[in-house]
């Protein structure tokens, strides 16, 4: 018997996009941790199609996510008699057996799924889980990365990738990291130490000690509403170059050419996702990147207030008008459904593409600005004494005019507060509860919380 009743596209393809079919939408919601929404959509649009294999697999995965692996296996048994099961069915069977503790059979099924279709959603993730449990961290990291490159919306895999990176740094290099910036910067510091050891082997200790870095080209990158212009201002002060803001979609050809075509004496600033063409260009130019992110809860609040400003409604009418039409609680719920996950994916993509990075979170930028300025200057190869650190820190204070905003002729009210933790006065109890369900694990991965025992101020305002 073969899988002849399949009529919809293979659901493994849904991991890389938000598809149009109900099945693809259910799977995308499930991958992002929105179990309740996924179940509701399945019940509304797919529950009457249980005779189809795609639908049965979705039903089994939903059941598995509810913590019922035996029932998930019972559902899958309706199709496990196929002589030629496809990768989706093999992967769902493997995930169910793994949840039931049958690691040996699960591993065999995941390998079969990868052989059948290297792009099957969840098979590399399953292998990563198995190798991590065995303590084979390099193999686990390999499979988590393979899954991530194919399905960035599979949140559990992205969190596992970050976790195993931390374990490798701790167990193999003795480096404990809490924040995401510590994780990435330590990872690159280990790589730099290895480079220095290689130089010592080639040139000898004395020659290696005389090896000095010189200023290198760089890009300034930040997630939306995470202090993009603050970092650009700091980098202008360190380097003496002008920021060159790029509004274009970084996946479009025009933007891919933009870094090489930037005016002389400038550096690129923006919110770009990495892609192969951009990274190839960075490698050719020996270009580094400085990244900035912040607490996703503050990012969401900042995004909400930005969308309420008149100029935002003109410049970004579709998205901004949709947010502006909502009340604050509803808008925060809407933004939390995607922004935290997008931030994590953005950061992990840059981390996994192996370009020299300096990563900083907004909260440290404002609380330890002179120290950050010194670290960034050293990373980029610019001289920076104590006087310059404090001068740049003073020139980029929140109350001072922004040099990069002036260059771009942006509105003076573009900046809002420049403070950390403002979300506490805007999240309702409902927002807090829903954020924990949707993105609580992301806060822990980024280092903003150690668990889910956090609350907002119970006196929200404005």
N, C-alpha and C positions, 0 to 999 in steps of 0.2 A: 504493500500500500504506500502511496506517496502523498505529498502535501498538495493535492490538486485543488482543494477548496479555497486556496488563498487567492483573493481578488484585489485586495488593497496592496499598496507598496509595502515592502518589508519594513517593519517598524524600527529596525536597527538604524535606518537612515534618519529617523526623527531626532536622534540625539544631537545633530549638528544644526538644526533649524527649528523654527516654530512652524510646523506644517499646517496645511489647510484641513486635512481630514480630522475627524474627531479622535481617531486612534493616535495620531501623531500629537495632537494637543494634549491628550491624556498622558502620554509618555513624557512629553516635555515638562508638564506640571509635576509629574512624579519624580523626574530627575532633579528638579530644583527644590524638592522637599515639600511641595504643596500637596500633601497627601489628601487632605479633605477636599480641596478643589478638584483634584484628579478623580477621586471617587465619585463626587457629585456629577462631574461631566460624564463619566462612564455610565453611571446609573441612568442619566437623562438620555444619552444618545447611543449607547452600545450594548446595554444589557440584554436586548432582544436578539443579539447576534452571536450567542454563545456557541453556535455550531461552527463558527469560523475560527481557524487556528490563531490568526492575529488577535482576535478578541479574547480567546481563551488564555493566550499568553499574558495579555494585559490584565485579565481577571486574576491570574495566578500571581503576577507581580504585585498587584494591589493587595492581595491577600497576604503575601509575604511581608510587605511593608507594614501591615497591621499586626505582625507578630504571630502569624498562623502558618508556619511552614508545612505542617502535615496536611492542612486543608489545601494549600497551594499545590502540593504534590498530587493530591487526589484530583485536582482540576487538570493538571498537566497529563495525567495518565490517560486521558481521553485521546491524546495524540502521540504518546510515547511509543506506540506500536509501529510507527512509520519506519520503513526500511531505510529511508534516506532523509532523516530529519535535517532541517536547515539550521543555520547558526543561531537564529533567535531562539528556537526551541531548545537546542543544546545548552545555550547560555542560561535560559530560564530554569531548566532542569538542574544545571550545575549550581546556580545560586540557591535553589531550594535545598539540594543535598548539603551544601555548605552550611546553611542555616540549621540543618538537622545534625550537623557534626560529622558527616561523611566526607572528610577532606580528600581522601584518596580518589573516590569516584568523581567528586566535583572537579578536581584538577584535570582528570582525564577528559571530562566533558568540555571544560574550558579550552583545552588544547585542541580538541576536535573542532570546536567552534571557530577558533582562530585559523585553523587550517582551511576550514570551509569558507570563511569570509573574514579576512584580517580587520575589516571595519565593523564587525558585529558589535553591537553596543553592550558593554558589560563584561565581555569575556576577558579582556586584559585586566579589568578591575578585579575580577574574581581571582585571576592568577596572582595579582599583586597582593591581595588579602592573604592568600595561601602562603606565598613566600615570606610575607612579613611575619605571619604566625610562626613560621619555621626559623625566623631569625636571619633569613637570607635577604638582607636589606637592599643590596645592590640590584638583585633580581626583582625585588618588589618595586623599587624605584623605576626600573626599566619598564615594567608593565603599567604602572600608574601613569608614567609619561606617555606611553603608547596610547592608552585610553584617553588621556587628556587631549592629546593632539587631534584625536578623532571626534571626541564628544565633550566639548568644554562645558556643556550644561549639566553633566552628571556630577552633582555637587558632592556626593559621598566620595567619589574618586578624587576630586580636587582637594578635599579636606585630608584624605589619606596621603596624597602626594606631599602636602605640606608637613604632615605629621612624620612621615618617614624621613624627610629631609632633616627634620629636627633630631630624630633618633640617630641618624648617621653622624651629624655634627657632635652630638653628645657622646655617643658610644665609641666613635672612631677618632674624634679629635678633642674630646673633653670640653666642648663649647656648649654651654647651656644658653638657649635663646627663648625669649618670651614673646617679643613683638615680631611682626613679619619683617620689619626693617632690620632687626638684629639677625634674623635668619638669613636674609639675602646678603647682607654685608659680611657676615661671618663666612658664608659660603664662598664669596669672592675673595675674602682675606686668605682663606685656606688655599685657593687657587693661586693667589699672588705669592704666598709663601713658597709654594711648589716652584713657581717661576724663578724666584730668587735662589732657591736651592740649585736649580738647573744652571743659573748663571754662575753660581759659585763653583759648580763642578767644571764648567767650561773655562772660566776666567780666573778662578782662584778667589779666595776670601778677600784679599786686598783690593783687587780690581772690582769685585762685586760691590764692595763698600763704597767705591767711588761712582757707582752707577746712579745717575740722577735722572728723574723724569722731567720732561718739559711739557708745557701746556699742550693739551690735545683738544681737537674739536669735540663738541658735545651738543646734546639736545636736552631741553628742560621739559619734563613731562609730568602731568598730574591727572588724576581722575577729575571728572567734572565736579565743580564746587568744592575743591579740596585745597585751595590756596595756590592755584596755578600762577597768578600774577605775583604773589608774594615770593615764590621761588624764583620767578623770572627777574624780579627786582634784585634779589640777593645775588643772583648770578651776574647781573649787569655790574653790580658793585664790585664783585670779586675779579671779574675778567676785563672790565672796561668795554665789553662788546654790547651791542644793542640787541634786544630781543626782537625776533621776527615771528609774530604770531601767525599760525596757519589754521584757518577756519575750515579747510576742506576736509572731507571724509578721507582718513588716511589710507583707505583701501582703494581710492580712486587713482587712476594714472597720474593726474595732475599733481596730487599730493606726493606720490612716490618720487616724482622728479624735483619736488620743492626743496628738499634739503640741499641737494647739489647746486640748485639755482638760487639759494639764499644770498642776499646782498653781502658783499665783502664787509667784514667787521661786525657780523651779526651771528646769532645762534638761533636755532629753531625752538619755538616753544609751542606747546599744544597738549592735546589729550589723546594722542595717537595710540592705537593698538599696534603691536608689532605684526609684521607680515614678512614673507620671504624676500620680496623685492626691497623693502625698506631696510631690512637687516643686511642684505648683501651690500647695499649702498653704504651703510654704516661701517661695515667691515672694510670696504675699499678706502674709506676716508679715515679709518682708524678712530671712529667716533665713539665716545662714551655717552651714557645717559644718566641723568639725575632725575629720580622719581619721587613724587610726593603723594601721599594719601592721608586720609583722616578717618575718624570714627564714622562709620556709615550712618549712624543716627544723626550726627551733626550734619553730615552731607545732605541727608534727606530734608532736614529742616531748612538748611540754606537753599536747597533747590526749590522748596515750596515758596519761600519768600521772594526768591529771584523771579519766579513765574508770576508773582503778584504785581511786579513793577511794570509800569506802562511801556517802557522801552523793550522789555522782554516780550510783551504781547505783539509788538511790531516785528522784532527781529526773529522770533521763533514762534510764530503765531499758532501753528497746529498743536504742538506739545504744550506750550505755555498756556494757551487758552483753555485746553482741557483741564490742566491743573488749577488754573485760576477760577474755573467754574465750580470747583469742589470746595466743601468746607475743609478746615485744616485736618481734622481727624481722618476724613476720607482720603484727602490728598496724601497724607503720610502713609496710609495703608497702601495706596496705589503705588507710590514710589518704592516702598519696601519690598514689593513683589519682584523687583528686578535689580534695583541699584546695588544692594549689598553683594549679590552674586556676581554682577558685572564687575564690581571693584575687585573681588577676589580673583576672578578669571583674568582680568587685566594685569594684575600684579604677578600671578603665577606664569602667565604667558611670557612676560618680560624676563622673569627669573629663569625659565627653562630654555630660553633661546641663547643663553651663554654669552651675552654681550657684557662688557664691563659696566656695572651699575653701582650707583650710590643711591640707596633708598632711605627715605626719611618720612616719619609721620608728622602731620601738621602740629600735633600737640607738643612734640619735642622741639619743632622749629620755633614755636612761640615761647616756650619755657626755657630753652637752652640755646637761644639763637647764636651767640658768639661761638659756642663750641661747635655747633653745626656748620657755621660759616668756615671755621678752620678746617673741619673734616672735608667739606666739599672742595675747598681750595686745594688741599693736599691731594685729594682724589684726582682732580683735574690738572694738577701740576702747576698751579699758580702760587707765587709767593704770598704769604699772608701773615703779617705780624699781629701782635695784640692790638695795636692802634687801628689797623685796618679792620679787624674783626668787629671792634666796637663802633667804628665809624659806619660800617655797612649795616650793623644792627640798628643804629640810631636812624640812619637814612631810610630804613625800610620799616620803621615803626608804623603801627596801624593808622595813627592820626596824621602821618605824613602823606603827601600826594604820591601816588604810585607812578614810577617812571614808565613801566610797561603799559599801564592804562593810558598815560598821556601819549605815548607813541601810537597807540591804536585808536586814539580819540574816542575812548569809551566814556560812558556816563560816570559822573562823580559818585553816584550812589551804587556803583557796581559792588563795592565792598559793603558788608553789613555790620558784623561785630568783631570778627577776628578773634573769637574766644572759643575755648574748648568746653564741652559739657552743656551747651545751651539747650540741647535736646531735652534735658530733664524738665524744662519748663513748658514744653510743647507737646510731648507725648502724653496721651491719656492712658488710663489703665488698660483700655482696649488695645491701643497701639502697642503698649508694652507686651501684652499677652500674645498678640499676633506676631510681633517681631521675634519673640522667643521661639515661636513655632516655626517661622519661615527662615530666620537667619541667625538664630541664637548661636549655632555652631560656628558661623562665620566670625562673629565677634570674638569667640574663644580662639579661633585659628589666627586672627589678626592680633591677638594679645590684649584686646580691650576689656575682656572679662575673663575670669577663671572658671565661671560656671554660669548657670541661669538664674542665680539668686540676686538679680539686680532689679531696681525699680526706678520710676521717675519721681520727680517732685510732685506731690499731690496738689500743687497749686499752679496749674498751667495758666499762662497768660498770653495775651497778644496773639 
